[in-house]
C-alpha cells in the first residue's frame, strides 16, 4: 500500500493540474488579424520602367500577423511583420522581418498597467500620439511602460515612459531620445451626479510630455530636455459642441526647423451643431514650429512624438485624391467649414427618399514670419528664427478646397451621386518640388449604382480633372460589379489626355476581382499605378509609377 501512495498522489496532482489547465484554457481567448500585400512588377515602356523596381527584385511583399491573448484581467500580444523586400513606395529601411511589437497588460475597472510596445494619445495628439497606420507603414509605438488610473469616477490619469520604434531598432541607440508623459482628464458629467443628466456637458484635460536626448552637436548648445504642455476643454449644450486645445513646446532645434531656437505653439478649436436633417461644423487650426521628434536629427515619417491633424476633407475618389494635403509642422494656419443638409423625403426637391447635400470649404495658409531683428534673417540657424503674430494669416495659400456633393436615391434599385471640387495646391511646399508651380484644378464626378437584385449590383464612376498646370487634364472611369456577399469585379482607367507632352499621355488601366468569406478577403488586380502621393491623416508617402500584379489577403479572427 505504501508503494501505491506516491503513484496515487502523482495521479491526483496530474488530474488537478490538467483540470486547472483545462479551466484556464476555457477562460482564455485568442484574437488576431493578418494581412499580406504582394506586388509583382514587370517592365512597361509607356511608364519608362525598363527593369524591376526593388533592388533588382521583381517582387515586393509587406505582411503582418497580429495576435492578442486575454485571460480575465490579463492580456498580452505580439505582431510579426515582414517586408521581403518592401513594396515600391515604402522606406527601404523596412526590409527584414521579426516581432517589432510585444506587450503585456493587466487591467481592472480603475487601473491598467502595460509593458512593452504600446500606443497612446493625449487629447487631440498635439504633444503625444503614438499609432500604427499599415497603408503608410507608419509606426511610432513606444517601447516601455504605460499606467492608467481612475481614482474617482470621471477623473482619468495616464503616464507613459519609453523609446520609440525606429524600423527594426526599437530601443534607444545612436542618441535617440526618451519620451516621458503625463495626462489628466476630468469629465464633470461623470464626476458629479447632479450633472449626469444635464444638457450641459463639460470636460477638461491637461498634458505634459518631455523628450530627453543627449547633446552631441559640435556647433550648437542644445536642450537635453524638451518639454511640451497642452490644455484642452470640451463643452456641449443640447445640439452644440465646442472643443479646443492649446499646446506649447519649448525651443527644440532640429533638422526639420533648420536648427532654430523658437518655441512651438499650436491651437485647435472646433464648433459643431447637429439636428435631424442638418449639421454644421467649423474648425480652426494654427501650427507654428510644432515638429516634435524623439531624435532631433530625424526627418521624414519617423520618430514623431506628436500628431498634427489635417484640416482638409479626406477624399477617396481617385482624381479628387490626386493632390492630397500634407500637414506643414513648421507653420500653417487654416480653417474648415462643413455643412450637411437633407432635403426632406416626399418633397418636390427631395423626391421619394430625400436628397443629401454636403458642402465643404477648407483653406490652409502659411503663417506670417518677421525677422527677429535687423541683423539676422528669417529662419537663420542658431537664432530664434522669426516672430509671428498669432492670429494673422500669411499671404501664401498652401491648399484650398471647395467641394459640394449631392446624393439621391431615385428608386429602390437606382441611386446616384454628383460632386464638384475646386482646388488650389502648392506643390512646391507640400511635395517638396521647388520648381513646381501652384496647381489650380476643377474636378467633377458622377457615381451611380443600379441593383439588379438584392445581391447583384453594378456601380459606375466617371471623373474629370481639368488644370493647366502639372500634367494637365485627366479623365477616369470605373465599372464595378458585385455579387453580395462574396464576389466583386471591376475595371478602371485613368487617362492623362491633357498632358502637354504628347508622349506622356498615358492610360493607367487596371483590372481587379476579389472574394470575401466571412472576415477573410482576397483580392487580385493587374494594371498600372500612376506616380503620386498617398496621405492618411496629413501624413504622406510617395508612390512611384509601377506596372504588374497586386495581391491582398486579409483576415480577422
Beta strands, then each sheet from edge to edge (+ up, - down):
strand 1: 28-41
strand 2: 59-71
strand 3: 74-83
strand 4: 96-107
strand 5: 111-118
strand 6: 132-133
strand 7: 138-139
strand 8: 142-152
strand 9: 155-164
strand 10: 178-187
strand 11: 200-212
strand 12: 225-237
strand 13: 240-249
strand 14: 264-275
strand 15: 278-288
strand 16: 331-343
strand 17: 355-367
strand 18: 393-409
strand 19: 414-425
strand 20: 439-451
strand 21: 456-467
strand 22: 474-483
strand 23: 487-495
strand 24: 507-517
strand 25: 520-529
strand 26: 532-536
strand 27: 539-543
strand 28: 546-556
sheet 1: 1+ 2- 3+ 4- 5+ 8- 9+ 10- 11+ 12- 13+ 14- 15+ 16- 17+ 18- 19+ 20- 21+ 22- 23+ 24- 25+ 28- 1+
sheet 2: 6+ 7-
sheet 3: 26+ 27-
end
